[in-house]
Amino acid sequence: MKPHKNLNSWIKSFEFVKEIYLVTNRFPSDEKFGLISQIRRASVSVPVNIAEGAARRGTKEFIHFLYISLGSLSELDTLILLSKELNFINEKECELLIEKLDIIGKLIYGLIKNLEGRL
């Protein structure tokens, strides 16, 4: 049983991780243990925490893990903006990534509100 696989927030964030890996492959190799590592870790954290929360027994626990996912999205927002400032990605790519982050954030926030309504 894997209830997270039916959640739009998990689906979109899982797809986003794959995109992040492709984007960061083009970063300078000397960033392997710096920005690349941080961006990838933060992006993976989003669907992983959604999945872990969905597997928990209680709604409050699930909500807690969803808030962790939102925190990782905020971290990613900053890291993506920094990547643009360092010219690792261009303006258009930055805008598209941030737009996707915003969509994922809205999905997670909507799920949180739905779950809070059940408490």
N, C-alpha and C positions, 0 to 999 in steps of 0.2 A: 504494500500500500504506500503510495507516494503522492499525498494530496497536493504538494507544492507544484507538481507538474501541470496542474489545471489552473494555476493562478497566472493571470496576465502579467502581474508584476514580476513573477519568477521567469516567465517565458521571455519577456522583453529584456530583463537584466541579464539573463543567460546569453542571449544574442549579443548584447552590448559587450560582454566580456570577450567574446570572439572578435568583435570589431576592435576593441582596445588592443588585443594581442597583435592584430595586423598593423594597426597604427604605430604601436611602440616598436615593432620590428624595424621601422625606418629611423628610429632615434639613433644618435651616435652611440657606438659600442661602449664608449667610456661611461655611459649612463646606465649600463647594465645593472649595477648594484646600487644605483641612485634612483633617479626619477622613474625609470622603467619598472624597477622592482616595486616601488611605492604605488605607482598607478595600477599595475596589475594586481597587487595585493588588495587594494581598495576596491577595484572592480569586481574581483572574485568574491569579496566579502558580502556584496549585495545579495546575489542569489543564494549563496551559502547560508546566510542568516535567515533568509525567507524560508528556505528548506528546513533548517533546523527548528525554527519557530513553529512551522506547520506540523512538525512531527511531535511537538510537545503536547502534553495532556491538557493543559489549561489555556484558556483564552488570554489571560493576563501574561503568561509566559510568551505566547505567540506575539502579542503586541510589543513586549519588551524587545524581542529579536527584530521586529519590524522597525523599531526606532533605531536600533543599531545599524540596520540597512540604510536608513535615512542619513545617519551620521557619516557613513561611508560615501554616500552620494555627495554630501557637502565637501568631504575631503577630495573627492574626484573633481568636483567643480574647480576647486582651487588648483589642483595639480594640472588640469587641462589648460586653465588660463595661464599658468606658469609655463607650460610647454609652448604655448603660443608666443609668450613674451620672449622665450629663449629661441624662437624660430625653429622649433622642432616640428610644429604643425602650422599650417597657414590659417588665416582669419576664417575662411569659409569652413574648413574642417573643424575648427574650434566651435563655430556657431552650430554646426550640425551635431557635434558631440554633446554640447550643452543642451541643445533642444531635446535630444534623446534622454539625457539625464532628467530634464524637467518632466518629461512624460512618465518616466519610471517613478519619479518622486510622487507625482500625482496619483499614480496607480497604488503605490504603497500607502500614501496618506489616506486614500479612499478606503483601502482595506482596513486600515487602523480604525477609521471612523465607523465602518460597518461592524467590526468586532467589538468596539467600545459600546455600540448600541445594543449588543447582546448581553452585556454585563449587568 
